[in-house]
Structure formats: C-alpha cells, structure tokens
Amino acid sequence: MRPHGGCIASESETVILDRLAGLTKIISPEVIEQALSDSDRVGQRRCQLSHRTMLWVVLAMGLLTHLPLRQVFKYARRMTRGEQTPARSSLCEGRQRLGVDAVRSVFEQVVRPLATPSTPGAFYQGFRLMAIDGTVQDVPDTPANADHFGRSSGGRGDSAFPQLRKVSVVEVGTHVEVALVIGGYHDGEPTLVEKLWDKLPADSLLLEDRGFFSYEHWNALEARGVKLLVRIKSNMVLKPIRRLAEGSFLTKIYPSSYRRSQDRDGIVVRVIEYALDDPQRTGPGEPHRLMTNLLDAEPYPAMELVILYHERWEEELVFDEQKTHLDPRRAGKPAHFRSQTPVGVEQEVYALSLGHFTVRALMLESAQTVDLDVDRLSFTGCLRILQARLPECESATPQSLDRWYTCLLWEMAHERIEPRRNRINPRVVKRKMSKFAKKRPQHRGGPPLKKTFAQTVVIT
C-alpha cells in the first residue's frame, strides 16, 4: 500500500487532478507553467503534491469553499483503487511550500476587464465604468494572524477575530474584480488604493466614495488621464466659478486653505448638488455632492451623472457575492477564511478572487450566447452549476471538452432571476448585542485541565 500523505509518484502529473480539467477553459495550463516559473517553483521532483498539483488544489479551494482541504483534493481527482488521499497535514505543508507568489501570478495573468462596448451597463459615453471600494474580512484567530493583520477595538473590547482590509478595483458592468490590494485592519483605504492606480484601464470612468477623495489623489489620477465621478463631503468649501444651465457649477479644489486664499495650484472641477424628496429613502432632504472632471454639461448632463454614480453599488454586490455566497461563514468556519497563517490567508484571498472571476467570466459568456444582460443571471445558481458539472467534464479530446463547455454555458444561460426591483435596504442589523459576557484574552488558550469532571465533584 502506498504511504498515507507522502509524495506519490504519478505517471502523468498533468492529469493528476483530472476532474478540474474544465477550469482550463478559463485558466490555461500555460498560465500555470508561467506562474510556477515566475515564482521560482519549477524543477521540483516528480510527486503527487508537487507545486503544480498544489497550485491547482489552491485554485480549486477558491471554488469549492464548502469543502475542507482534504475533500477538495478528493473532489479534484478520480478515485483509484489502492491509493489513499494525502493527509490534511501533507496538503497544508504543500500549500506552505507553494507560497503566495504563484497564486498571485495566476491572478495577474488571468483576471482582466471583460466588457465590450456592447455589454449592457458597462460603458458610459465610451468610458469603461470602474469602481474602487474596500471591505473588511475576518481571519482565523491565531497569534500569527493577529500580529500581522491586527484587530478592531471598541468600548466593549477587541473584536472577536483579526481582520484584513481589502481594496478592490471592479468593472461595474461585469462584476469582475480586476485588481486588489491586501492590508491589515489599521491600514487606511486611501493609502492602500494608491497601489491600484496602475491597474485602471486607460478608458476608465472611475466611481469612488467620499472616503477616497483628496486633492493629491485627484491630481495624480487626472494626470493619468482617468475620468472621475466621486462623491464628496457636504462641508467642503467650494466657491462657484461659473453656473451651468442644468444646475451644476464649475469650481476649483486646492491642496490647502492657504493655497485657496492665494488661488494657487487650483484644479477646475465640476460639482453637482442634489437631494432626495422621497421620505422612504435614506437621508431625504440632505444635500449630496458629486464631483467630476467631465466639465462639459451638454454631453454629460447632471441627471445622467447622478444616476450613473449609483452604479458604484455594483461593487458592494461583488463583495456580497464573495463574502455571502461564494465563501459564507458556517459551522466549523466562523471567519471568512480558513488559513491559520498570514501567507495562507493571502493565498486564499487570491484563490477566492480567481474563483469569483471564473464564475463571472462563464456567466458573461453564457449571457452573450442568448443576447442577455448578465445581471439577469443568478450568481449563486451559476456557481452551484459549475460546482456540480465540473466533475462531469470529459477532457479526453478537445472535442469532448468543447461539448462539455457548450452544455455548461447553455445551462448557465437558463439560470435566470427576475429584473431588479425598485427597492431599498436600511443599513441595520437584526441582532445588535448579546447577553453573554465579552470574550477576553484571558479566555483564549487556557492551560490544560488537571482534573476530570468527576474528580472535581464534591458532594455537599
């Protein structure tokens, strides 16, 4: 019998995880080889848990989030009589040997904007709609993760889990997370976002929330030729230079109040002010401000830009797809991730984003086959279809692989949802507090018990 969990020689390493063959329609074997080369993970001796095999296992983790690591390997490989599945510890060691660079390289090679000018909701006046925002996610509560990522704290003590902060660039029309940067909880989003500017396509119209605005950021992005539509705080000092016919006005922004008083280094921008008159919506009557460098009101009317800005919410839906549907919390996994070390967490972040991209790329292609807006397809439904049909892929010949792929796209194209309703969601939670005492550091990792329960009982 072959050893349980060690390196097992394989006659054909390229097909050792044969039930993942369908993923090669999105992530080609050439990409895998390039990623291993870029990360200096080549030349390893032939074994079952080689870097190549572990890279595919990690990528599968991004789609099979409902399965423990050992079951991911079982799912990905057809059963062979007399061959035992590697132990969980061996798979974890394989992940550690692989590291994060190879997975990041696959992400950077594969993930890209997918929309074309004919993609519904993806372009405005020839500009590709992109959005930037950030999110916070819980990581397993280990000393290594706590030291690396940090945790939030408040009046009731520290948070239950360490947390990472992720800032992402998303293509609005396709929900593709084009680029991301990972930081700790205490890293500010305005600082992290600077690492993403090189990832913006040249034809971008960037939608940003007010927390990202600064003079320095605006100046740097405008110098790159990026068009901007940003919400700004209502207390900013903005003196109109010229009122435009449709209600917006031109003004200047400055790096400081002193420069404003001297009218030095000002940048001309256009500001749109509006309010909501529906008491059912959040903040009725409150002033809202948008700022843009689309200065001409005739081709870019104020009302169109106000409505367009709210497409930024599509990025929030991307985070919802990733955190709630692709990789939700569940029994046995109270945090968003499963990895006990910072390197493992980063590896998992890229794998999950690649899994999300795989589903979204398939959804877009399937929608195009029936001339349908991809928003009419269910992300959760298409994810479940891929998870169910992936083991059925017959890849013995290119023709059989193409037949499977055509059937997969057909099935996804019929996983439809109703058009979006005109509705709102209040930003509230159902369960705010708990009657139980707060878990403190002294409650974690206590010394081993010296007595059994029976030995502690004293009859009185």
Beta strands, then each sheet from edge to edge (+ up, - down):
strand 1: 123-124
strand 2: 127-138
strand 3: 153-154
strand 4: 157-158
strand 5: 163-171
strand 6: 176-184
strand 7: 204-208
strand 8: 227-232
strand 9: 242-243
strand 10: 249-253
strand 11: 267-274
strand 12: 288-292
sheet 1: 1+ 2- 5+ 6-
sheet 2: 1+ 2- 7- 8- 12+ 11- 10+ 9-
sheet 3: 3+ 4-
end
